[in-house]
Every structure is written in structure tokens, then in C-alpha cells.
Amino acid sequence: MSRFQAQLDGFDLDLETVEDSFENSVVEHEFPFQDGAKLEHMGQRARRITFRVYFLGDSYPTHENFLAHCGVDRLNEFIHPEYGTIWGRIKSASIHKSDLISAAEIDVSFVEEIQQDREPEFRPRPLARTTVAFGSGQAQLMTAYSDSLRTTFGARAAEILSFELDFDIPIVDQIAGASWFVRTLAKSIDGVLGQFESAATSISNPATSLITAVKWGSSIPGKVMSTVAKTIERYSLAAQSVASTPQAFLSSFKDGLTAIKAAIEDTAFHPIIDAQASLFGATVVAGYYEIDQGNRERAKALDGMPAFDVHGNYVRSEPQPLVLTVNDLEYSLASMREIIQSAMDSYREVTALRDCAEALLQHAKVVKLDRERIVTIDVSGPIPLHALCLQRGLPYTYADRIMAINPQIKNPSFVDGLVRVYVR
């Protein structure tokens, strides 16, 4: 046999392969009064490699260290000369040696571990990431607003930012001892915040609110951001209440943002509107993505469940859940990124905006990588959609999903022409 150079957990080995074994796990189902058996393939058994390691001459003293290492409870990295890196465990080792001629042979039986050559990557769900970004984004926006006051008003900004306020009372009523300049500025800010509150009076307060968990402090930046956030949240929840998909939500939400900007005369507050809309919108869209991901996982589970019993009776009561198509994901992602980009043009220092965009983009990438491929076929004659599914090797439950990506199909009982279908 040929000898090779290999390595196991850092030990350089001079070995020869004695035996490789590959074995399928095949179950034999035998039935009374029937010849033969029904065979079921259950995967491949663990690969076993038996090899002989030689320790001759100068390497002979190291054989004891290697033999002791074989007994350690650990996952072994075996760099095989033909197969490359293999992860597994040493099942047994037997030694033949002679101290007189300084020679040792160790026969090792190595069993390959299931294919896990790296740790699974932990990727938080998009809603968890956007919720964290929402909280940090509010703090960053308040800091950015304070910095803008210092840049605009210089030394006088210290007086503006020094007051501790009750957010339920107008600013100007709480700074009686302030200078004329600060009182004039406070009156102007009160006027704009009043416009924000008026813009949201037609929308009821939400039962659950994201902004209740934010620490706004007691300064003018906190009052400004909390008031704007309260208005944007009401509009986002109003849009969410009448939309079942992210694209429908974003369409209604954008109309609401246009209405808010039209009601706010001071255009200097429009970038704040965009920033708050980005944080709220991304969190809502991430929520839709979470629901969609749950539907995807449930659809996969249903695909593996039988729909009929052995007597041909329909037993599945749960309908196949509908999931967002790739076009739906890309449209909502593009619309949301447009809102975020408008905010980042004014608030590049607010890194939470970038975090929100990245969370949505990352989720869309994962879905696109995991999704089933779609091809366009030409159906020559009118056939029922269920029959088309069976022709393409798809469960008939895919009919609803095929309908969702083919709006031209008016009657699923008569399908012809160019049709987009899934490939499994």
C-alpha cells in the first residue's frame, strides 16, 4: 500500500489507508404474502476510515503522545491526503511496537462527524434588530438636534439646552427667567409642535406604543423628538391597521407623511419627520417580515404532511399559508430604503438608520437565497392549475402560490399560455 503524509489535530502522520467504507442506510419493509420488500433509503451512514500510522526512527518517541491523544474526548480535525479536511472522532486505536528497533504501528478507526464544518451563524430576526435600532436612534436624534442648536446659535445654545421641562406644558410657559432670544425661539418651537399635535388629533392613541420605552429626558430636544415621534407613530399604526402586506402599509404610510409635511410650515422639521418615519417604518416592515417568515416555516412543515389518508380521505384542515413573493419583498425594501435615504441625507451621524436598512436588506437576502426557483413555462392547452402542479412535480397545495405570482390567471380551472411556476 502507498503511504501518505497527513495530519490529525496537529500531529504529522506517516500513514497508509487500510480501508474506507461507505454504507447507505436502507430499511427493508416486508409484508405478509408478498414476495420481496419495499426499500426505503434513509440517508448515508457515517463514513469510516481505517488507517495505519507509522512511527519509525526519530519519530518513534512521539507515538505515546499520539496514542494518549487518541483517548481524549474531543472532535478531531483529520487532514486526509485525498479527501481534505474531515471532522470526526477516533473510535479505536491499537498499537504494535518494538522498542528494540524503535518502530510502532498504530491502527486507527476514524468515524466522520455529520457535515458541520462550522458553527451555525446566529442572525437575529429583523424585528429584534430594528427594535434595538429604534431605541438607539431616538437617543442619536436627540444628540443630533442638540448639536444642530449649538452649531446654529453658538454660545446661546447653552441657555436653550439648560432648562428642565414638563412635556405636557408649553416650553414658553416654563422659562419665565429666560432671555428674550430664548423665549422667542421657544415660542417658535411651541408653534411647530402644536402643528404636529394638531396633525394627529384625528387618530386615536395606540394601545401599545414604542415610544413609552424611550428615555426622552427633560430638555428641549427630548420634547421635540417625543412630539414628532408620537405623531409619526399614530400615522404608522393607522396605516398598519388597514394593510395586510408591507407594500400596502408603505403606500398608506407615505401618504400620511405627505400630509404631515403639508401641515408643518417650518421645513426645517421635515428631516426630523423623515428620520422618525424611517425608524417607525422599518420596525413595522420588519414585523411583516417576521409574520411572513413564520408562514414560510409553516408552509414547509405542511409540505411534508400527508393531505390524504390511506383510504383517500382528505385529512388536512389547515390551508397553505400565503407568503410574500420576491417582488413583494423587493418593492417593500426599495420603498423603505428610499425613506431611510432621505433621512440619512440630513442625519448621516445617526447610525441607527443604517442599522435598520441593513436588517431589512439582510432578511431579504436570506429569503432570496432560501427561496424556490421560479421559471416561466408555456402551457400548450387549457388545463386545471392543480393538474399543472402535479405535472411539474409540485404538491397541489402550490396552486395558491402559483396564482399569487401569475395575476393574468383569471380562472384556475383553465390555465394556458406563459405561466410562472416554482421548481423544486
N, C-alpha and C positions, 0 to 999 in steps of 0.2 A: 504494500500500500504506500501511496505517496504521503509524505509528511509536509505539514504546513506550519507557518508561523501565525499564531493567533494570540488573543488576549482576553483575559477574564478578570474583571474588576482590578485592572492594573497589573496583573501578573502576566508576564510574557511567557507564552507557552509554545513548546515544540510538540505538535500533536499530529495524529493521524485519525481520520474519521473511520470509525468501525461500522457504524450503522446509522442511517436516517430512516425514520418511519413516519409515514403519512397515512392516516386512517380516517375514513368517514364514519360518522355515527348514523347507522341505518337501522331503523326499527322495523321488525317483521310482524305484520298483523295477519294472523292466521284465523280462518273461520271454519266452523264445523261443516262437513260435507262439501267443502270446496278445495280443489287442488291448488297448490301454490300459496302464495302470500302477497298481501298488499304491502309494498315497501314505502317507507316514509323517511326521507332524508332529513336529519336533524342537525346538520352542520358538520364541521370537521373537528375531530378530536385533537387534543393538544399534540403538537409536533414534539417528537423525542429524538434527541441526537446523542448517540453514544460515541465517545471519542477516547483515545488513549494519549496521555501526556507523558513525555519522556523527560526525565531529569538525569543528565549524564555529565560526568566530569565536574567542572566548576559549578554547574547549576544544581548538582545533587543536594547540597545542604539546604536549599530553599524548598525542597519538596515537603518538609514538615510544616512550614508556614502555609503552604498552599493547601495541604490536607486539613490543617486546622481551620483555614478559611472556608473550606467546603462545608463545614458544620455550622457556620454562622447563619442565623435566621435573617435572611435579607433577600431582596430582589437583586439578581445578578445581571450584570451587563456583559454579554458574551459577544466579542467581535470576531465573527466567523470569517475565514478567508474567502468563502464563496457566497454566503448569504448576507454578509454585512453585520450590522448591529442587531442582536437578538436579546430581548429581555426575558428572563425566566428564572428558574430555581434549579439548584443541584439536588437531584433526587437521591443519588447514591454515588459513592466513590469507594473503590477497592484498590489496594496497593500491592505491588510485587517489587521487592527491592533486595539489593545486596550491598552491604557495607564494604565487602572485600573489593569489589570492582567499581564502587561509587556509582551505582546505577539504580534508578527507580522508575517503575511504570505504574501510572495511576489510571484506572479505567473509570471514567466519569459518565454518569447518565444525567443529561440535562433536559429539562422539560420547559417548553416555551410558554410564557405567560400570554394571556389573551391580549389582543392588539391594543396596548395602552402605552405608547412610547412617550407620552407627555401628559402632564396634569391637565384636566379639563379647565378650560378658561372660564373664569367667573365673569359674567357680563350682567350687570344689574338691569332690571327691566326699565324701559324708558320712563314710565311714570315715576319710579323711585328717583331717577336721575333728575328729571325736570322739577320734581317737588323740592329736592335739595337745592337746585339752582334757583328756584323761585325765592326761597328764604334768603340765600346769599345775594341774589340780585337786588332785593329791596334794600339791603344794607349798602350795597355798592352804589345804588342810585342816590341814596341819601348823601353818601360821601361825595358823589359827583356833583350833586346840587350845591352842597356846601362849598366845594372848590370853585364852582362857577360864580357863586356870590363873592368869594374872595377875589377872583380874577376881575370881576366887573366893578366892584366897589372898593377894592383895596382895603385900607385900614378900617374903613367904616363898616366892613363886613363883621368885624369882631362884635360890635354892638348888636347887629342884626341877629347873630347866632347865639347871643348870650342869654336870651330870655327863655324861661321855662313856661310852657304854655299848657292850658287846658284845651284839648282839641274840640270840645263842644262849644267853646266861646270864641267869637271873632278875635283875631290877633290884635286888632287896634284897640279893643276894649281891655286888653291885658298889659299894655305897655304905656301907661299914663306918663311915666317919667322919661320916656324916650325922646330923642331929638326929633326936630321937625322932619328931617330927611327920612328917618326910620319909620315914623308914623305915616308918612306919605307912601313909602314902599309897602308897609303893612296893609294900608287901605287898598292899594292896588292888588296885592295878593289875595286879600279877602274877597275882592270883587270877582276875581277869576275863579277862586274856589267855590264861590256862590254859584257861578255858572255851571261848574261841574256837578254840584249837588242838585241844581235845577234840572240838568240833563238826565238825571237818574230818578227823578221823583215818580215817573210813570212806571217804574219797575220795582217790584216788591223786594224786600230784603231777603237774601238767601238763608235757608235754614242752616246750612253748613257753609262756613266761609274759610278760605285760605288765609285771609289777612288777619284773622284772630290770633294766629300763632306767631305773627311777626312782632318783633320788638321795635316800635316806632320811636321810642324816646319821647322827649317833650320839647323839641326845638322846632323852628320853622320848617326845615327840610322834612322832618317826620310828619308834620301836619300836611304839608303839600303832597308828599308821596302817598300818605294814607288816604287822603281825599280822592286823589286821582285813581288809586288802586280800587277804592270802593266803587267808583263809577264804572271802571272797566270790568270789574268782577260782575256787577249786575248785568251789564250787556252781554258778557260771555255766557253767563248762566241762562239768560233769556234765549240766546241763540242755541245753546245746547239743548234746551228743553223741547225745541221743535225740530231737532235734527237727529237722525239715526246714523249718519255717516260723517266722517271728518270733513269731506268736501262740502256737504250741506251746511255743517256748522260754520266753516270758514266763509262761505258765501254770505250767510246771515251776519256773521261777526264783522266782516269787512264793511257791510252796510251800516252797522252800528258805529264803527269807528269813524266813518264819514260823517254820520250825524253828530257825533260828539265834537269833532273838529269844527264843524259848521257852527256849533253852539258856543265854542270858545273863541272869543275875538282876539285874544293875545296869542299870536302864532308862536311865541317863544315857548309855550307849553306843549306844542304839538309833538316835539321829540319825546317828551315825557310820556305822552299818550302812546306813541309807538313802542317805547320801551316796556311800559306796563302791559300793553297788548301782546307783546312778544312773550312775556313771562306767563301771562294767563293763558294765551292761545296755545303755547307749546304744552302746557300742563294738560289742557283739555284734549288736545290731539293725542298726546301720549296715553291718555285714558282710553280713547277709542282704539288705539293700537293694542292696548292691554286686552280689551274685550275681544278684538279680532284674533289675537294670539291664542286666547282661550278657545275660541271657536275652531281655530286650526288644529289645536291639540285634540279637541273633542271629535273633529271630523276624522282625524287619523285613527282614533280609537274605534269609531263607528265603522270605518272601512274594514277593520279586522273582525267585526262581529257578524255572525250569520243573520240574514234577513228572513230566512225561511227555515222551518224545522224539517225533520226527515220525511214528514208527510206532505210537504209542500205548502203548509200554512204560513202565512205572513206573521212574523212574531215581533218585528221591530216596531216599536211605537214612537220612538224619538226621531224626528225628521233630521235630515242632514243640515247642519248649520251653514249659513252663508258666510263667506269670508271676503275680505277686500281683495280686489284684483290688483295686479301690479300697476295698472293705470290709475286706480283709486289711490294707491299709496304714493305714486309719483306726483299726482296732482296735488294732494294734500301737503306733501313735503315741499313742493315748489311754492305753493301759496304761503305756507308758514315761513319758509326761508325768505320770501320777499318781505314779509312784515318784519322779520328779525333784522334783515339787512338795512331796512330803513332806520331802525333804531340804532344799529351799530355805526351808521354814518355819523351820528351825533355822540354816541356813548361807546367808543371803542375800548375805554378803560373798564367797562362793565363786562367782565369775562363770563358772567352767568349767561349772557345772551348767546355766546359761542357754545357754552355747555349745553344749552337747550337744543340748538341746531344740531350739534354733534350727536346728542342722544337720539333724536328723531332719525337722523341720517343713518346711524349705526343700526337701528332696528330695521329700517327699510332694506339695508344691505343684507342683513341676516335673512330676512324673509325672501328676498330675491334669490339668494344662494340656495335656500332650502325648498324653494317652490318647485312645483312640477312644470316641466317644459310645455309650451303651447306651440302647436303647429297649425297651419291652415291647410285644409284638405278640400277637394272638390267632390261633393256628393252628387252622383250622377242622376239619381232619381228620388222622388219624394219617399222618405222612409220615416218611421217614428224615431224620435230622439232616443228613446230607450234602446231601440234596436241598434242605432248608431253607436251607442255606448258599448254594447256587447260586441259589435264588430271590431271596435278599437281596443278590446280587452279591458274596458273600464267597468266598474260597478255601475249598475243602472242609476244609483243614487247620485252619480255625477251629472245627471241631466239638468238639475237646477243650477249647478255651477257653470255648465256649458251655456245655458240660457243667459246667465249673467254677463258673459263675455261676448255674446252674439245678439246685440239688440235688434238685428234685422230679422230674427226668427219670430214670426208672429204666432204661428201655430206649431207647437212641438210635435204634433202628430204627422206633419208634412214638412220635412226638412230636406232642402236640396241647395245646390249652389256651393259657394265658398263658405266654409264653416270653420271656426277656430275650435280646436279640441285639445284636451290635455294628453300628454304622452307619459306613460308610467314605465 
